[in-house]
C-alpha cells in the first residue's frame, strides 16, 4: 500500500507518459468503488528488476508491463505464463506474470495469420494466434507479405506507415494507437477497404486491460466503463 490506504498498480515501460492505460484503469477502479490507483512509471532498460522489487516492497498490488520490458518481466517472475508477459500480480512477496495480451485476439478465426513484429508484444500474441502464423520483422523476413492470409496483426508501434495493404476478406488487428484517438494508417486503410473485422489499438487496450484488472482485483472488469473512458463504441 501507499498513498494512505489506496492500493496502487503501476505501468512500467519507456515511454509511458502518453499511455491511455491510466485513464482506462482508474475509470474501472472508480466504477467498481475501489480505492485503487494506477500510475505510470518510466523504467529504463536494464532497471526493471530493481523497479519491480521496489513495487513489491512498497505494497503495490501489481503492474502492467509494456515496451521494452515484456520478455524481461517474464524472466524475473517467480511464475510466468509464457516467455513474454504484460501483467504482474504481487502475492505474498512473489511475482506472478500473466499474458493478458492474448485476449486481444481471442475468438478471431483465421487459417493463416500475418504477424508483423518480433518483440515482446508479438511473442505474447503468438501462442493465441489462429492457424499458420507467418512472422515478419525488420531483423528477419521483410517486408511483410499478407497475400493468402486472412488475419493481419500489427504488433509493432508503427502508426504512420502502411506496412501491408488490407483487403475486405481479411481481419485486421493493430496494437498501435494514436494518443488523440485518430486511427492509425493501417486501421484507416482496413476500414476503407471494408475488412471483415477491424480491432484498433484502443479496443486492443481495453481487451487486455480488462483481463489485467480482473487478475489484480479478483472482480469482473467494468468493460463498458473502461471502453467509454477512451470514447470507444462496443
C-alpha positions, 0 to 999 in steps of 0.5 A: 500500500501507499498513498494512505490506504489506496492500493496502487498498480503501476505501468512500467515501460519507456515511454509511458507518459502518453499511455491511455492505460491510466485513464482506462484503469482508474475509470474501472477502479472508480466504477467498481468503488475501489480505492485503487490507483494506477500510475505510470512509471518510466523504467529504463532498460536494464532497471526493471528488476530493481523497479519491480522489487521496489513495487513489491516492497512498497505494497503495490498490488501489481503492474502492467508491463509494456515496451521494452520490458515484456520478455524481461518481466517474464524472466524475473517472475517467480511464475510466468505464463509464457516467455513474454508477459504484460501483467504482474500480480504481487502475492505474498512477496512473489511475482506472478506474470500473466499474458493478458495480451492474448485476449486481444485476439481471442475468438478471431478465426483465421487459417493463416495469420500475418504477424508483423513484429518480433518483440515482446508484444508479438511473442505474447500474441503468438501462442493465441494466434489462429492457424499458420502464423507467418512472422515478419520483422525488420531483423528477419523476413521483410517486408511483410507479405499478407497475400493468402492470409486472412488475419493481419496483426500489427504488433509493432508501434508503427502508426504512420506507415502502411506496412501491408495493404488490407483487403475486405476478406481479411481481419485486421488487428493493430496494437498501435494507437494514436494518443488523440484517438485518430486511427492509425494508417493501417486501421484507416486503410482496413476500414476503407477497404471494408475488412471483415473485422477491424480491432484498433489499438484502443479496443486492443487496450481495453481487451487486455486491460480488462483481463489485467484488472480482473487478475489484480482485483479478483472482480469482473472488469467494468468493460463498458466503463473502461471502453467509454473512458477512451470514447470507444463504441462496443 
